[in-house]
Amino acid sequence: MNQELQNLQAAAGAVLTEIAGTSVPSHFSDESAALQAVRAGVAVCDRSHWGRILISGADRIRFLHNQTTNDFNCLQPGQGCDTVFVTSTGRTVDLVTAYALEDAVLLLVSPNRRQHLMQWMDRFIFFADQVDLKDITDSTTTLSLLGTESDALLQKLGLDEAIAPSEPSRIAHPHATHHLVNLAGIETRIATGSGLA
């Protein structure tokens, strides 16, 4: 995890706990203020313990379409979906959120499942398949904005497109829609979500 982020969290009163091998805040010293921020403002929730796997290669869409329960063939860059990796007998391997990028698909996977899922997917990549898996969990961070004023904060940061699409035919806040932006010099992907992850 980003040590700079951990230091900032600790300075704000975070009590850190280890989940899935990653230190994340379990709570802050003023829990009532955090609850109030969710109810009437904005709270930031560190979800860095959720795994992030980047799948690239020319066959990535076909591979994911065949290995999961959702239709990846219709996804365009900037769109996403929730999907389930299942065994040949229909048992759940993991429920993930997938974000279609220009040249890859980014998976947000359950804590404690990223290594298992990497190994599981690797078993189904054959010699001629053009599919590459990369675990980017340790080099990235996942944060969630929670609360009634989340949209207002994004607007204040100049990220209106992330919350109100400019195309009239698009529904505002379609699930798993995402945008890559530069936020204070940091490449940041902003996505709508259900709180699943």
C-alpha positions as a Markdown table, in Angstrom:
| # | Residue | x | y | z |
|---|---|---|---|---|
| 1 | Met | 0.0 | 0.0 | 0.0 |
| 2 | Asn | 1.0 | 3.6 | -0.6 |
| 3 | Gln | 3.0 | 4.6 | 2.6 |
| 4 | Glu | 2.1 | 8.3 | 2.0 |
| 5 | Leu | -1.6 | 7.5 | 2.1 |
| 6 | Gln | -1.2 | 5.4 | 5.2 |
| 7 | Asn | 0.7 | 8.3 | 6.9 |
| 8 | Leu | -2.1 | 10.7 | 5.9 |
| 9 | Gln | -4.7 | 8.3 | 7.3 |
| 10 | Ala | -2.8 | 7.8 | 10.6 |
| 11 | Ala | -2.5 | 11.6 | 11.0 |
| 12 | Ala | -6.3 | 11.8 | 10.6 |
| 13 | Gly | -6.8 | 9.3 | 13.5 |
| 14 | Ala | -7.1 | 6.1 | 11.5 |
| 15 | Val | -6.8 | 2.8 | 13.4 |
| 16 | Leu | -5.3 | 0.4 | 10.9 |
| 17 | Thr | -6.0 | -3.2 | 10.5 |
| 18 | Glu | -4.7 | -5.8 | 8.1 |
| 19 | Ile | -7.1 | -7.3 | 5.7 |
| 20 | Ala | -5.9 | -9.6 | 2.9 |
| 21 | Gly | -2.3 | -8.7 | 3.6 |
| 22 | Thr | -3.0 | -4.9 | 3.3 |
| 23 | Ser | -3.2 | -2.3 | 6.1 |
| 24 | Val | -6.4 | -0.3 | 5.8 |
| 25 | Pro | -8.3 | 1.9 | 8.3 |
| 26 | Ser | -10.9 | -0.1 | 10.3 |
| 27 | His | -12.1 | 3.2 | 11.8 |
| 28 | Phe | -11.1 | 6.7 | 12.8 |
| 29 | Ser | -10.9 | 8.2 | 16.2 |
| 30 | Asp | -14.2 | 10.0 | 15.7 |
| 31 | Glu | -16.6 | 7.4 | 14.4 |
| 32 | Ser | -19.6 | 9.6 | 14.9 |
| 33 | Ala | -18.1 | 12.2 | 12.6 |
| 34 | Ala | -17.5 | 9.5 | 10.0 |
| 35 | Leu | -21.1 | 8.3 | 10.2 |
| 36 | Gln | -22.4 | 11.9 | 9.9 |
| 37 | Ala | -20.2 | 12.5 | 6.9 |
| 38 | Val | -21.8 | 9.5 | 5.1 |
| 39 | Arg | -25.3 | 10.7 | 6.1 |
| 40 | Ala | -25.0 | 14.3 | 5.2 |
| 41 | Gly | -21.6 | 14.9 | 3.5 |
| 42 | Val | -18.8 | 12.8 | 2.0 |
| 43 | Ala | -16.7 | 10.1 | 3.5 |
| 44 | Val | -13.7 | 8.4 | 1.8 |
| 45 | Cys | -13.5 | 4.6 | 2.4 |
| 46 | Asp | -10.1 | 2.9 | 1.7 |
| 47 | Arg | -10.8 | -0.3 | -0.1 |
| 48 | Ser | -7.2 | -1.0 | -1.1 |
| 49 | His | -7.5 | -4.5 | 0.3 |
| 50 | Trp | -9.7 | -5.4 | -2.7 |
| 51 | Gly | -7.6 | -6.9 | -5.5 |
| 52 | Arg | -7.1 | -5.4 | -8.9 |
| 53 | Ile | -6.2 | -7.6 | -11.9 |
| 54 | Leu | -5.4 | -6.2 | -15.3 |
| 55 | Ile | -6.3 | -8.5 | -18.2 |
| 56 | Ser | -4.8 | -7.5 | -21.6 |
| 57 | Gly | -4.2 | -9.2 | -24.9 |
| 58 | Ala | -6.2 | -9.5 | -28.1 |
| 59 | Asp | -8.3 | -12.4 | -26.7 |
| 60 | Arg | -9.2 | -10.8 | -23.4 |
| 61 | Ile | -12.8 | -10.2 | -24.2 |
| 62 | Arg | -13.5 | -13.7 | -25.5 |
| 63 | Phe | -11.7 | -15.1 | -22.5 |
| 64 | Leu | -13.7 | -13.2 | -20.0 |
| 65 | His | -16.9 | -13.8 | -21.9 |
| 66 | Asn | -16.3 | -17.6 | -21.7 |
| 67 | Gln | -15.1 | -17.6 | -18.1 |
| 68 | Thr | -17.8 | -15.5 | -16.4 |
| 69 | Thr | -21.6 | -15.1 | -16.4 |
| 70 | Asn | -21.8 | -11.7 | -18.1 |
| 71 | Asp | -21.7 | -10.6 | -21.7 |
| 72 | Phe | -18.4 | -9.0 | -22.3 |
| 73 | Asn | -18.8 | -8.8 | -26.1 |
| 74 | Cys | -21.1 | -5.7 | -25.8 |
| 75 | Leu | -18.8 | -3.7 | -23.4 |
| 76 | Gln | -17.2 | -0.6 | -24.8 |
| 77 | Pro | -14.2 | 1.2 | -23.2 |
| 78 | Gly | -15.6 | 3.3 | -20.4 |
| 79 | Gln | -18.3 | 0.8 | -19.5 |
| 80 | Gly | -18.2 | -2.0 | -17.0 |
| 81 | Cys | -20.3 | -4.7 | -15.3 |
| 82 | Asp | -20.5 | -7.0 | -12.3 |
| 83 | Thr | -19.8 | -10.6 | -13.2 |
| 84 | Val | -19.2 | -14.0 | -11.6 |
| 85 | Phe | -16.4 | -16.3 | -12.3 |
| 86 | Val | -17.8 | -19.9 | -12.0 |
| 87 | Thr | -16.5 | -23.4 | -12.1 |
| 88 | Ser | -17.6 | -25.9 | -14.7 |
| 89 | Thr | -20.3 | -27.1 | -12.2 |
| 90 | Gly | -21.6 | -23.6 | -11.6 |
| 91 | Arg | -20.0 | -22.9 | -8.2 |
| 92 | Thr | -18.9 | -19.3 | -7.6 |
| 93 | Val | -15.2 | -18.6 | -7.7 |
| 94 | Asp | -15.6 | -14.8 | -7.2 |
| 95 | Leu | -17.9 | -12.0 | -7.8 |
| 96 | Val | -16.0 | -9.1 | -9.5 |
| 97 | Thr | -16.6 | -5.7 | -11.1 |
| 98 | Ala | -15.0 | -5.4 | -14.6 |
| 99 | Tyr | -14.1 | -2.1 | -16.2 |
| 100 | Ala | -13.5 | -2.2 | -20.0 |
| 101 | Leu | -10.4 | 0.0 | -20.9 |
| 102 | Glu | -9.1 | 0.8 | -24.4 |
| 103 | Asp | -6.6 | -2.1 | -24.4 |
| 104 | Ala | -7.4 | -4.1 | -21.3 |
| 105 | Val | -10.1 | -5.0 | -18.7 |
| 106 | Leu | -9.6 | -4.1 | -15.1 |
| 107 | Leu | -11.1 | -6.4 | -12.5 |
| 108 | Leu | -11.9 | -5.4 | -9.0 |
| 109 | Val | -11.9 | -8.7 | -7.1 |
| 110 | Ser | -12.8 | -9.8 | -3.5 |
| 111 | Pro | -10.2 | -9.5 | -0.7 |
| 112 | Asn | -8.3 | -12.7 | -0.2 |
| 113 | Arg | -9.3 | -13.9 | -3.7 |
| 114 | Arg | -6.8 | -12.2 | -6.1 |
| 115 | Gln | -4.1 | -14.9 | -5.9 |
| 116 | His | -6.6 | -17.7 | -6.2 |
| 117 | Leu | -8.4 | -16.0 | -9.1 |
| 118 | Met | -5.1 | -15.3 | -10.9 |
| 119 | Gln | -4.1 | -19.0 | -10.6 |
| 120 | Trp | -7.6 | -20.1 | -11.6 |
| 121 | Met | -7.7 | -18.0 | -14.7 |
| 122 | Asp | -4.2 | -19.0 | -15.7 |
| 123 | Arg | -5.3 | -22.6 | -15.9 |
| 124 | Phe | -7.7 | -21.7 | -18.7 |
| 125 | Ile | -5.3 | -19.7 | -20.8 |
| 126 | Phe | -3.9 | -21.9 | -23.5 |
| 127 | Phe | -0.7 | -21.6 | -25.5 |
| 128 | Ala | -2.2 | -19.8 | -28.5 |
| 129 | Asp | -4.4 | -17.5 | -26.4 |
| 130 | Gln | -3.4 | -13.8 | -26.4 |
| 131 | Val | -4.4 | -13.1 | -22.8 |
| 132 | Asp | -2.1 | -11.6 | -20.2 |
| 133 | Leu | -2.8 | -11.3 | -16.5 |
| 134 | Lys | -1.2 | -8.8 | -14.2 |
| 135 | Asp | -1.9 | -8.3 | -10.5 |
| 136 | Ile | -1.7 | -4.5 | -10.0 |
| 137 | Thr | -3.0 | -4.5 | -6.4 |
| 138 | Asp | 0.2 | -3.5 | -4.8 |
| 139 | Ser | 0.8 | -0.6 | -7.2 |
| 140 | Thr | -2.7 | 0.9 | -7.0 |
| 141 | Thr | -5.3 | 2.0 | -4.5 |
| 142 | Thr | -9.1 | 1.8 | -4.4 |
| 143 | Leu | -11.1 | 4.5 | -2.6 |
| 144 | Ser | -14.8 | 4.9 | -2.4 |
| 145 | Leu | -16.7 | 8.1 | -1.9 |
| 146 | Leu | -19.7 | 7.6 | 0.3 |
| 147 | Gly | -22.4 | 10.1 | 1.2 |
| 148 | Thr | -25.0 | 12.5 | -0.2 |
| 149 | Glu | -22.5 | 15.1 | -1.2 |
| 150 | Ser | -20.2 | 12.8 | -3.3 |
| 151 | Asp | -21.4 | 14.3 | -6.6 |
| 152 | Ala | -20.9 | 17.8 | -5.3 |
| 153 | Leu | -17.3 | 17.0 | -4.4 |
| 154 | Leu | -16.6 | 15.6 | -7.8 |
| 155 | Gln | -18.1 | 18.7 | -9.4 |
| 156 | Lys | -15.9 | 20.9 | -7.1 |
| 157 | Leu | -12.9 | 19.0 | -8.4 |
| 158 | Gly | -14.0 | 19.7 | -12.0 |
| 159 | Leu | -15.0 | 16.1 | -12.7 |
| 160 | Asp | -18.5 | 16.7 | -13.9 |
| 161 | Glu | -18.2 | 14.1 | -16.7 |
| 162 | Ala | -17.7 | 11.4 | -14.1 |
| 163 | Ile | -21.2 | 12.1 | -12.6 |
| 164 | Ala | -23.2 | 13.6 | -15.5 |
| 165 | Pro | -22.4 | 12.2 | -18.9 |
| 166 | Ser | -22.4 | 14.8 | -21.7 |
| 167 | Glu | -24.2 | 12.5 | -24.1 |
| 168 | Pro | -28.0 | 13.0 | -23.6 |
| 169 | Ser | -28.7 | 9.3 | -24.5 |
| 170 | Arg | -26.7 | 8.0 | -21.6 |
| 171 | Ile | -28.2 | 7.5 | -18.3 |
| 172 | Ala | -26.6 | 9.5 | -15.5 |
| 173 | His | -24.6 | 7.2 | -13.2 |
| 174 | Pro | -24.8 | 3.9 | -15.2 |
| 175 | His | -23.3 | 1.2 | -13.0 |
| 176 | Ala | -19.6 | 0.6 | -13.6 |
| 177 | Thr | -19.2 | 3.5 | -16.0 |
| 178 | His | -15.7 | 4.9 | -15.5 |
| 179 | His | -13.4 | 7.7 | -16.6 |
| 180 | Leu | -9.7 | 8.2 | -16.5 |
| 181 | Val | -8.8 | 11.7 | -15.2 |
| 182 | Asn | -5.7 | 13.5 | -13.9 |
| 183 | Leu | -6.3 | 14.5 | -10.3 |
| 184 | Ala | -3.5 | 16.7 | -8.8 |
| 185 | Gly | -1.0 | 15.0 | -11.1 |
| 186 | Ile | -2.2 | 11.5 | -10.3 |
| 187 | Glu | -3.8 | 9.3 | -13.0 |
| 188 | Thr | -7.2 | 8.4 | -11.4 |
| 189 | Arg | -10.0 | 6.2 | -12.6 |
| 190 | Ile | -13.4 | 7.3 | -11.3 |
| 191 | Ala | -16.2 | 4.8 | -11.5 |
| 192 | Thr | -19.8 | 4.6 | -10.4 |
| 193 | Gly | -20.6 | 1.6 | -8.3 |
| 194 | Ser | -23.1 | -0.2 | -6.2 |
| 195 | Gly | -20.9 | -0.5 | -3.1 |
| 196 | Leu | -20.4 | -4.2 | -4.0 |
| 197 | Ala | -16.7 | -3.5 | -3.8 |
